[in-house]
Amino acid sequence: MYTIEYEINPKLPKLAWLADINRNNGRIVVYAGSYVECHDSFFSAGAWSGDFISAGFDSSDVSYGTGAKLDAEGIHFYTPSHALERIVGYEDEKRIIFCNSVPMIMSYTDMELDPSIDQYERYFCSILHGPQKCCNAIPMREGKYLYQYIVGSVTVDAEGKITYKRRAAVEPFKNFDDYYGRMMDDMRAVYANATSPDRKNTKYGLCTTISSGYDSIANAAVARQLGCNRAVSLSGSIFDEDDGAVAAREMGYTNIIKRDHLSYREKKGCVDAEYISSGEIAKHQQFCVFEDQFADCLVFMGTRGDYFWGLNSEANNDFDMVGFFYNETDISFTENALRNGYIFVAMATYGTSQSTTIQPISKSEEMKPWRLGTEYDRPIPRRIAESVGAKRDSFGQSKRGGGFSFCYDTTKTLSRKMSFEGYSCFVEYCKTHKPVNKLSKYIHAVQFWSSFLPSYINFVFKKLHIKIHLKQKAMKVANPFVSSRLIFWSVDLMKKRYGDVLGK
């Protein structure tokens, strides 16, 4: 029989937790940040569509964040109901450990990345392909492995046996009213859970990002119906052309906060490491300028709409995001979210265990009034946003997007993209940590760059005004050069930070 005890450490990131299970005596020690809800039979760093105190992470249709609960069968660890976050684990003869942070568990167990491996980005980001195709066992130095789990639960029974169970699929969707009605019911339940009086720590607020794209506007529309009145938007360069403030005001937002998209470069503390150490190369780093607004909130973020709401996507019920690049997992938010105590919400992932019943809704006869007949056309988010007051011509007219990744860069080009402090720290790290050069590294390099051949050809065709567009397939191999070194640098730095707090 397991017993659970907590060590709350206010120096840890607010939502970080690590559970150390002793195989010999059944003692479970949970090291937790100040926002982790620690109760007699469960702990949680998230919110779900159900009563808080009953801890129904597993039985709810929607669950954000991570946690665990104890019962007669053992202890069960839960991931979100989407595939944009995970829990990680480690085991040896004496103990079993689970955690919601890669650098935290590596620091606690003294694990190190293997310097001969240049594909960690690919391994960590393989959650893109769902639980069946995910790289569940990631090799580390000295023959150790780090395990990652998504969209399900991991149980440690009384004998110490570890089993993974895929999360149960939601009921199929019948039509738009069924889909949207259930979405709003569940999101109201999530917000009620996040503000429950039974919570010992924080009661979460609401914040949304905003742009002129479909995904962002639809997220803002849902958040607005929950009472959200805070929308944040990047400005400058292409972001001025992607301004969603007009649509936000039409939906009733009065608190719209804009900040320059390059102001993140002034951030102190090598913030880049937070957005790389989870395995995705800094896709969302620009949003760290809003971390003060995100703090203590459910943060609605426009992402994944092209896959689950697009008219021509290859969506499936296996959480396998076919065609997505390794720099599009959205796990780069993890460490920043843990430190600032916010919970990541992406409405396009709602009900994705029934993705094959969502796409037919987009193509159905009832959705024709919300189809524009353009290349950038997503009737579901358009209908959601227009129902809340957004005007037809104020959003969703063209696809821009403003994210970035460091995975294509050289050390020189990073000097124009990383934070000033982060770049200086990375350069110093490279002086004393030389990469291991193996033949496989150069084979991976050829495979990586050759995979972009369709994009190169499309660029030439565009210059020559030739109306031919080749499809760019997703990368199968990660960049073995600079981006690989960025992962080593960031994990090393974040491990030290956790080590200082954990006394390692």
N, C-alpha and C positions, 0 to 999 in steps of 0.2 A: 504494500500500500504506500502510495506516495504522500509525502507531506510537502507543503509549499511555504516558503518564507520569503520576505521581501527585504531588499536593501535599497532604499530610495536614495539616490545620489543627485542632489540639485546641480552638480557640476556636469553631469551627463547631458547630452542633448535632451530636450524636454520629452520627446516621444520615443527615445531609444530604449530598448530592453534586450536583455540576454538572460536566458534560462539555462542553468547548469544542473543537470540531472545526475546524481550519484548512482551508479549502477548497483553498488553494494548495499546501501542502506535506504534507498528510495527518497533521499532528501533532495528537494528541488530548491535552489536558491535563485531568485530572480533579481537581477540588478536593473534598476529602472530609473528613468528620468522623472522629473517632477510632474509631468502631465499624464504619465501612464496610470490608468485606473487599476489599482491593486485591491482586489477583494478576496474573500476567503477561498472561493473556489474558481476564480477566474481573474485574468488581467487583460486589459485592452489598451491598444494605442490606435483607436479608430472609432467608427460609428457604423451602424447598420439599420436596416428597415425593420425594427422590432423593439420591443421593450428592453430598456438597458439592463435592468437588474437581472433579467432572466438569461442574459448572455447567449442569445440565440444567433451567434455569428453564422453558424452552419445552416440553420433552418430558414434564414432570411433570404429573400431574392437578391438583395443588394447589400454588400458589405464593403466598406472602405477601411484601409489600414489593416493592422494585424493584431493577434492576441492569442490567448490559450485558455482552456478551462479543464478542470480536474473533475473526474467522476470515478465510478467504481471500475471502469474498464482501463483507466490510465489517465494520461494527460494528452490533450489534443491541441495542436497548434494550427491556427487558421491563417490563410492568406486572403487577400481581397477577392471579390467575385469577378474581377477583371484581370487581365494579364500584364498590367503595367507596373506591378510591384510583386515582391516575393518575400519569403523568409529563407534564411540560409542556415545550414547545420554542419556539425562536425561530430565525430564519435571516435573513441578509442576504447581500450579495455575497461577503463575506470569510469568514464562519463559519456554522456550525450549532451550536446549543446545546441540550442537554437537561438536565433537572433534576427533582428530586422535591419541589421547593418553589416555590410561586408567588412569594412575596416575594424569595426568593433570586435567581431568574432575573431578576426585574424590577430588582433592585438591581444585579446584574452587568451588565445590558444598558442601564441607565438608562431603562427603560421606565416610563411613567406611565399610570395610568388616565385615561380621557377624562372630564373633568368634566361633559360634556354628556350622558353616558350614565348612566341610573339603574337599569339592569337587570343589573348585574354578578352579583348573587346568582343570578338566573335562568340566566345564561350559565355560570357556574362549576358550578352544581348540575345542569346538564343531563346530567351523567353518569348521572343517574337513569334516563335513557331509552336507555342502551346506546350502543354505538359507531355504530349506524346513524343515530340521531336526536340524538346529542350535538352541542352547539355546539362544533365542533372548532377554529374560528378565532375568537378573542375579540378584538374591536377595542380598540386602545389609542390613546394620543395620537400625533399626528404620523404617522398612517397605518400604524403598526406593528400587528402581530398576535401574540398569544400563542396557541400551539396546545396542545390537551390531547388525550391519548391514553389509552384504557382497554382492558382485556381483550384484549391482543395485544402485538405487537412492532412496533417502528419501526426500519427498517434504513436506514443510509446506506451506499450502495455505493461502489466505488472511484472513480466519476465524480462523487460527491456527490449522487446522486439519492436522494430520501427516499421510502420506501414503507412503508405500514402493512399488517400482516397480522393478521387476526383469529385469536385463539387457537383451537386445535383443540378441538372438543367432546369430552367424555369419553364413554365407552361408555354406552348407555342402562341404566337400572336395572331389574331384573327384579321384585324384591320387597323387603320390609323387610330380610331377612337379607343380601341382596346390597348394598343401600344402606348399611346400618349397618356391615357387615363391611368394605366398601371404605373407608368413612369412618374407621374405627378404624385400619386398615392404613396409610392415607395420613397420618393424624395422628401415628401412631407414627414414620413415616418423616420427617415434618416436624420432630418433636422430636429425632430422631437427627441430622438435618441441623443443627438449631439448636445442638446440643451437640457437633458433630463436632470431633475432635482436629485436623483440618486447618484449622480456623479460627485465624486469627492473633490475633484480638481477644477479644471476650467470648463466653462460652458462656451461652446464654439459660436463665433459670429459667422458672417457670410461675406465673401468677396469674389469677384469675377474678373477675368481678363476680358478685354473687348477689342475687336478689330472689325473690319468690314466683311470678313469671311463668314461662311455659313456656320461652321462649328462654334466659333466664339459667340456669335449672335444668339444661336440656339441655347448655348449654355447660360448666357446672360438672361435670356427669356425665362428659363426655368428658375434660375436663382431669384429673379425679380418676383416671381409668384410666391417665393418663400419669404419675401420681405427684404431681399438684398437691395441696397442702394449705393454700393461702393463698386465702381468699375475702374480698372487700371488699364492704361494703354501706353505702349512705347511710342516715342516720337522721333523725328529726324529721319533723313534719307528716305528709303522706301516705306517706312512706317507712316510717314505723313500721307502717303497715298493709300494706306490701309487703315485709315481712321474710322473707327466704329462709333465715334461719339454721337453722330447724328442719329443713328438707329437706337443708341442707348437712351438718348433723351426722348425719343419717340416712345420708348417702352417705359418711361417714367423715371429714369435715373437722373439724379441731380448732383451726385458726388462722383465726378469723373476725374481721375488723377492721371496726368500725363508726365512722363519722365523720359529724358533723352536715352536712346537705345545704346549709346556708348558710355553712359555714366558709370556702368559697372566696372569700367577699367580703373576707376579711382578707388574702388573698394579695397579695404585693408584686410589682412589676414589670409592672403592667398586663397580667396574664395573659390578660385578655379578648381582647387583640389576637391571641394565638396561636390562639384558637378562632374567630376571625372572618376572618383574613387569607387563608384558603384558599377562602373564598367562601360557606361555610355559617355562619349567624349564631348561633354559640355553643351549638349544641344540647347538647354534652356537657361544657360548662364545669364543671359541678358535680364532675365526676370528677377535676379537677386536684388535689383534696385527697388523692388517692391516688397522685400521680405518684411519690412515693418508693417505693411498693409496686409500681407498674407498671415502674419503671426496670429495664432489663436483662432483661425477661421477654417471653415470648409471652403476651399479654393476651387472655383469652377474654371476649368481650363478647356479651351477648344482644341481638341486633338482626336484623331482617329475617325473623323467624319467621312473622309474620302473612302475609307475602307468599309465602314458599316452603313453609311448613308448614301454612298455613291451609287449611281445607276448601273455602272459597269464593273463593280468590284467583284472579287472572287471570294466573298465572305463565306465562311463555313462555321460549323458548330464546334470545331476543335481548337478555337483560339489561335489558329495558324494564320498569321497575317502575311499571306502570300504576296510577294512582290515588294515588301517593305525592306528598307536598307537597315543595316546594323546600327546606324546612328539615329534611329527613329523608335526606340523602345520606350522613351519617356522615363526611364529609371534615373536619369541624371538629377531629378528633383530630390531624390531620397534623402541625402544627408542634410540638405538645406531645410527640408520639411521637418526632419526630426529635430534639428536644432531650434527652429523657430516655432515649432508646435502647430503646424497646419496640416490639414488632411486634403489630399489631392482628389478632385472629383472631375471625371470626364464623362459627360452625358452620352456621348456617342457609344460608349461601352455598355450602356444599359441593356440588359437582356441579351448579351452577345452569345450566351450559350444556345440561343435560338436565332442566330444570325440569318439562317436560311429562310426564316419566316418573316424577317424584317425587310429584306430586299424586295420581295414581291409587293410589299405595301407601296414602296417607292414607285414601282412600275404599274400600279393598279389604276383602274379607270377613275376611282374616286380622287386620285392625287393629280389628275391632269390640270386642274386649275392652278396648281402650284408648281407646274413644270414650265420652264422658260424655253426649252428647246435649244439651249446653248451647250457648249462644251462643259462649262462649269454650272452644273444643274443638280441640286439636291432638294427635292420636294419636301421631304420630311422636316428638316430644320427650317426651311422657308415657311411652311405652314405653322410650325411652332412659334417662330418669331413674329409672323404677321398676326397671329391670334393674340399677341400681347401688345400690339400696336406699332411694330416696326413697318415702315412703308416699303413697298416693293423695290423701289429704285435706290434705297439707302444702304443696301447690303447685297452680297452675293452676286455682284456683277462680273467680277473677274477674280481669278485665283492669284494671289500674290505670295503670301507667306513670308515670314521674316526670321525663321530660325536659322541656326548655323551649327556647324560642328568643326572641331579641330582635327578630325580624322584624315583630312586631305592635305594638311599643312606641312610645311617644312619649319625648321626652327626659326628661319628668317621671317616667314610670313606670320608665325605666331606672335612675333614682336608687335604686330599691328592688331592683334585680336585678343590676346590674354590680358588680364589685369596687369598693370605695371609691376606690382609687387609679385604677382604669381609668375610672370615671365622671368623676372630676375632670379627668383628662387629656383625655377626649373632649369635655367641655364647653369646655375651653380651646381645643381644636382648632377647634371650631365657631365660636368668636369670630373667628378669623382666616381661616377657610376657608368662605366663603359658597357655598351651592349654586347651581348654574345652573338658573334657572327657564325651562323651555320648555313649550309647550302639551302636548307628548307626556307630560310629567311628570304633568299633571293628568288626562290621559286614562288613563294607567296607574293613577293613584290610584283613579279611578272603577271601573276594571276589577278592581283588586285587592280593594277593599272589597265590591263587588257580588258577587264570587265567593263571599263568605261568607253570602249570603242564605239558603241551606238551613240553615246552622247557627243563624242568628238565628231562623228560623221554628221549628226544633226546640226552641230554648230556650223560646219562647213556648208551644209545644204542651206541653212538659214542665210548665211552671208551671200550665197549665190542665188538666193531667192528661189530655191528649188523646193516645191511643196511636197516633200517626202519626210516622214517622221518615223524613225525606228524606235521600237520600244526598248527602254533601258531596263534590263532585269536587275533585281536586287543582287548585292554583292554576296558572294559565297565565302570570300576570304577577306580578313581585316588587314588594314595597312600595317605591315610589320616594322615600320620605321618610327617616325616621330610619335604617332598616336600611341604606339605600343609603349614607348618610353614614358609618355604622359601618365599612363595607367600605373606604371611602377612608381613614378614620382609621387603621384597623388595618394596612392595606397600607403606608401611609406610615411608620408606626412600625416595622413589621417590616423594611421596606426599609432604614431607617437602622441597625437593629441588624446586619443582614447587611453593610451597607456598611462599618460600623466594623470588622468582622472581615475583610472582603475587601480593605479599603484603598481603597474607592471614595469 
